[in-house]
Amino acid sequence: MQNNFSYPLKLEDISSAPKQFNINASPKELNYIAEILKVPAVKSFHVEIIVKLNKPQHLVEVNGKLTSDIEQISIISLEQFIKQYHFEFARLFDTKMTLTQQRELEDFDDINAEIPDIMEDGQIDLKAIALEALALELDDFPRKSGEKFHYTPDFDPDEDKPQNPFAVLQKLKK
């Protein structure tokens, strides 16, 4: 599938002064995003991204604010509804790190350590970064506001409890 949602930014175009990018998806891009996210429709997609190069540490800092209206299907009622997502995200890209170096950092014991991503081919894709952030924010089990899942089992849960072999003797004693 061809990537119809891309905004590449080369390392030489990134400065140490923060630069802001405002991205709005076109109707064609909204359809592409919906296809990628596997949702019925994406009604809007707007992201403000600030990119800054930290030369001494060889890092590109990407901070963004994303707003999107997504049409989803409730897993409870199977009705379609629109949910607004509004959140901030941040990513770091190392301009000199190799894949081997990144894997060595991932094997490190500190699971909460911030490991920067690799800058592939000397560039980052702002729209791809925003799309990935949105994909991570989507509900795994979407439901309309106020909907609750009520489960009624087809069997008696007490029947699954292990039987005490002495329970019969207790009844005889009484």
Helices and strands as residue ranges (DSSP letters): E 8-10, G 11-13, E 19-24, H 27-37, E 41-54, G 55-57, E 59-73, E 80-94, H 99-106, E 117-118, G 120-122, E 123-125, H 126-137, G 157-160, H 167-173
